Amino acid sequence: MKIDDPSYALGQFFGGVELETCTDPGVSRPRVKAVTVFPPTMRVEFPRNLREMFPLGTRFKATVKVCQKTVDGEPNGPPYLKAYDISVIAASVPDEGLMAKVRKGSISGLSYEYHWVTKR
């Protein structure tokens, strides 16, 4: 099943959705995108500690809820996904890859740099 217009699914939960850590152009912090069911351009609310713990490209399976922020009862911004019941797809964790680390001296703690790491 593929959902092209998530606004029709607001408030609904979908199980077994595959997600992947990635980067966005012009944004230093690691992001998560949907690999199955939803468009990869959709934002995913995902725990920060998991984004930092695994190399980019790591995949996860999760139950996601289609959400929409509102202001005064009116939609504000595009729909997004919120991940619950997250599990790592172990076979997707690379032996080496880019790991996100908070940039030293970052005041907000939201500025990242990436380091290539290898498992030994």
Secondary structure as UniProt FT lines:
FT   HELIX           6..9
FT   TURN            10..11
FT   STRAND          13..24
FT   TURN            25..26
FT   STRAND          27..34
FT   TURN            40..41
FT   STRAND          44..45
FT   HELIX           48..53
FT   TURN            56..57
FT   STRAND          59..67
FT   STRAND          70..71
FT   TURN            72..73
FT   STRAND          74..75
FT   STRAND          80..88
FT   HELIX           90..92
FT   STRAND          96..102
FT   TURN            104..105
FT   STRAND          112..118
//
